[in-house]
Structures are given as structure tokens and as C-alpha cells.
């Protein structure tokens, strides 16, 4: 089975907000603080991004092979001192979304 797995790292910031997972422009899942979601995909080229309210992550393009499990981790990037910038000018860089080989402890 070809699967995209997204793990949301626990952080006090945004812990009460659900991140929407958009794959190829369509919402496919939601991920809560300190949780993981699995999304079955067809092999090939895809794009993923996360959204929360009017902010989100940058779009991450990726390629996935038949039977591959692709792991990503996300977390809010915002620093409380820079919050106003992250929700206005940097709103599409508010959530960090990165491909990982292994889960961080």
C-alpha cells in the first residue's frame, strides 16, 4: 500500500487547533496536536500542504513509488514574538512541513 504519513509534533502553540491536510488541492485528512494521520495515495507525483485558519505551510511536492511509505513531520514555526508577522506576511510559512526518514523522539 502506498501511504503518506504525517506526524504533528506536540507544541503548546496551536494545540487546540486542527490542521487540515490538502493533497493535490483537496482536503484528505485532519491532524491534531501530537497525532499522526495516514493517507493512501496512488503512486506518482503529488503536492501536500497544511492549513489552519488563514495560515498554513508551503506546498511540498513529492514523488511516491508503489508500496512506499513517505513520512513527514509538521509543527508550528511561529515564535510568539513574531506572531503578527506569521499570521500576516508569512502566513504561508506558519507551519513547518518536512519529509523525514525516521521519526524524531
N, C-alpha and C positions, 0 to 999 in steps of 0.2 A: 504494500500500500504506500502511495506517495503522500507524504504528510508535511505540512508546515506546522511547527510547534512554536508558540510564542509564550515566553515566561515573563511575567511582570514582577520585577523585584520589589520587595517591600520598602516603602518610603512613607514617612509621615505626611509629606506633601501629596495631595490628591488621593489619599487613602479612601475617601468616601465617594470618589468619582469612578465611573466605569469608562474604560477606553473602548471605543468601537474599532474593530479591525476591518479594514477595507482591502480586499484583494481584487485587483483589476477594476477598481472603481466601485465595487459593490460590497455592502456590509456582509461579512461572513460569520462574524463572532463578536463577542464582548469579553474583555478580560478585566478582572477586578484586581485590587492590590493583593500581592503575594499569592497569585494564582497562575495557572497555565491553561492554555487552550490549544486544541489540535484541530487543524483544518485539512481535510482531504482535498487534494488537488490533482489535476491532470498533469502529466509530465510536460515540460516546456518552459517558455518564458512567462514570467508574471511580474506584478508590481504590488507592493504592500505598503500601507501607511496606517497610522493610528490617529484617531480623532477623539478629543474631549472638548465639549462645548465648542467654542470658536477657535480652539488651538489644536495643534497636532504635531505629527512628526513629518520629516521629509519623506517623500516617496522613495522606497528602496526597490530597485529592480533586481530580480534574481532568476536563475535558471534551476530547474529541479528535474532530476533524472527519474525514470521509472523505479519504484521501490525505495527511493531516497527519503530520509527524514532530515529536513532542514530546520535547524534550531536558531531562534532569535530571542534576544532579551530586550526588554524595554524598561524605562524608568523616566520619571520627570527630570528634565535637565535644569529647570528653573532654580535659581538661587533666590531666597526671599528678598535680598537686597536689590535684585534685578527684576523682580516680578512684573513691574509695569512694562518694562521692555519686552519681556517674554510673552505677555498677553496682547501686545500691540504690534510692534515692529518685527519681533522674532517669533510670531505666533505659529509659524510652520516649522519651527525648530524647538518647540517647547518640550517635546517628548523625544528622548534618545531611543533609537531602534537600530540594533546591530545584530549581525549574524555572528554566532559563536560556535566553536567546535565542541566545547564542553560547558556544562553549567557552572557558574561561579558559586562558591559556598555561601 
